[in-house]
Amino acid sequence: MEFYEVINKRRTVREFENETIPSEVIQRILHAAFQAPTNDHMRDWHYIIIRDKANAARLLDLIPKGISDADMNALIRDWNLNDSLQQDCYRHAVPKQYQMLFDASAIIVPLLKQKTDTLHPESISHLNAFASIWCSIEHIFLAATAEGYGCNLRVPLGNEAAYAREVLGFPDEYFIPCFIGIGKPKHGIAPVKQKEIDVKSRIHWEQF
Ligand SMILES: Cc1cc2nc3c(=O)[nH]c(=O)nc-3n(C[C@H](O)[C@H](O)[C@H](O)COP(=O)(O)O)c2cc1C
């Protein structure tokens, strides 16, 4: 697939066909992850792949399996989501947080080595390791698209990351930025409409 075709085709996928994903495909995609730029030249990243459904169910156990209409309305209010299209995106995504990962052919858990306090950085550069792994996550999404697969992601909330550490048994100095679900996009599901951006109006030559 041509580069810009991959870029234009990549969309978050939350519904999957019931198909397995071959190890070779995952390996190629993760090889692409390690081509991402890195802050300290070390790429001290690990990726745990979960394909076994019993293991997936255990890992995802703390993720809510749905949301009531009242809680969804409260979330939209509390998070100040005032744009109707943005609200639609949340109404589409929030109820699917568990199922989009459980139904994926594999869950990929990226891990980065955390030397500074991400939640209380002394300067923006202290977030570099965190920023770097997100570059690798985007490489995963693009490589998956080029391979004919699709991905979603969830940023862990509450105790989900601590619990995942317990389930997956990774060392203390590693940190989970998100859970990734990967699989074959389900046929006939249209991607959620996104806000159209007038890119020209966001480009500022020489001065804002
Ligand atoms: C930093 C970041 C955090 C995100 N967190 C979540 C999440 O917790 N759950 C989810 O379903 N999608 C999450 N997403 C995916 C976005 O919802 C999605 O990228 C956005 O709606 C744009 O749609 P697109 O990816 O199809 O272009 C996240 C994306 C990013 C970049």
Ligand as a Chemical Component Dictionary entry (heavy atoms), coordinates in Angstrom:
data_LIG
# 
_chem_comp.id                   LIG 
_chem_comp.type                 NON-POLYMER 
_chem_comp.pdbx_formal_charge   0 
_chem_comp.three_letter_code    LIG 
# 
loop_
_chem_comp_atom.comp_id 
_chem_comp_atom.atom_id 
_chem_comp_atom.alt_atom_id 
_chem_comp_atom.type_symbol 
_chem_comp_atom.charge 
_chem_comp_atom.model_Cartn_x 
_chem_comp_atom.model_Cartn_y 
_chem_comp_atom.model_Cartn_z 
_chem_comp_atom.pdbx_ordinal 
LIG C1  C1  C 0 -3.774  9.641 23.191 1  
LIG C2  C2  C 0 -5.014  8.930 22.705 2  
LIG C3  C3  C 0 -5.864  8.356 23.638 3  
LIG C4  C4  C 0 -6.996  7.646 23.217 4  
LIG N1  N1  N 0 -7.765  6.999 24.136 5  
LIG C5  C5  C 0 -8.769  6.199 23.719 6  
LIG C6  C6  C 0 -9.492  5.403 24.657 7  
LIG O1  O1  O 0 -9.201  5.381 25.872 8  
LIG N2  N2  N 0 -10.507 4.639 24.166 9  
LIG C7  C7  C 0 -10.845 4.608 22.839 10 
LIG O2  O2  O 0 -11.772 3.884 22.468 11 
LIG N3  N3  N 0 -10.170 5.342 21.927 12 
LIG C8  C8  C 0 -9.136  6.123 22.338 13 
LIG N4  N4  N 0 -8.412  6.841 21.416 14 
LIG C9  C9  C 0 -8.759  6.765 19.988 15 
LIG C10 C10 C 0 -9.548  7.985 19.544 16 
LIG O3  O3  O 0 -10.859 7.891 20.024 17 
LIG C11 C11 C 0 -9.547  8.073 18.006 18 
LIG O4  O4  O 0 -8.224  8.107 17.543 19 
LIG C12 C12 C 0 -10.283 9.327 17.546 20 
LIG O5  O5  O 0 -11.663 9.191 17.763 21 
LIG C13 C13 C 0 -10.040 9.628 16.076 22 
LIG O6  O6  O 0 -10.559 8.592 15.280 23 
LIG P1  P1  P 0 -9.648  7.802 14.240 24 
LIG O7  O7  O 0 -8.532  7.151 15.025 25 
LIG O8  O8  O 0 -10.578 6.768 13.626 26 
LIG O9  O9  O 0 -9.125  8.766 13.242 27 
LIG C14 C14 C 0 -7.295  7.557 21.822 28 
LIG C15 C15 C 0 -6.434  8.154 20.896 29 
LIG C16 C16 C 0 -5.303  8.820 21.325 30 
LIG C17 C17 C 0 -4.381  9.430 20.289 31 
# 
loop_
_chem_comp_bond.comp_id 
_chem_comp_bond.atom_id_1 
_chem_comp_bond.atom_id_2 
_chem_comp_bond.value_order 
_chem_comp_bond.pdbx_ordinal 
LIG C1  C2  SING 1  
LIG C2  C3  SING 2  
LIG C2  C16 DOUB 3  
LIG C3  C4  DOUB 4  
LIG C4  N1  SING 5  
LIG C4  C14 SING 6  
LIG N1  C5  DOUB 7  
LIG C5  C6  SING 8  
LIG C5  C8  SING 9  
LIG C6  O1  DOUB 10 
LIG C6  N2  SING 11 
LIG N2  C7  SING 12 
LIG C7  O2  DOUB 13 
LIG C7  N3  SING 14 
LIG N3  C8  DOUB 15 
LIG C8  N4  SING 16 
LIG N4  C9  SING 17 
LIG N4  C14 SING 18 
LIG C9  C10 SING 19 
LIG C10 O3  SING 20 
LIG C10 C11 SING 21 
LIG C11 O4  SING 22 
LIG C11 C12 SING 23 
LIG C12 O5  SING 24 
LIG C12 C13 SING 25 
LIG C13 O6  SING 26 
LIG O6  P1  SING 27 
LIG P1  O7  DOUB 28 
LIG P1  O8  SING 29 
LIG P1  O9  SING 30 
LIG C14 C15 DOUB 31 
LIG C15 C16 SING 32 
LIG C16 C17 SING 33 
# 
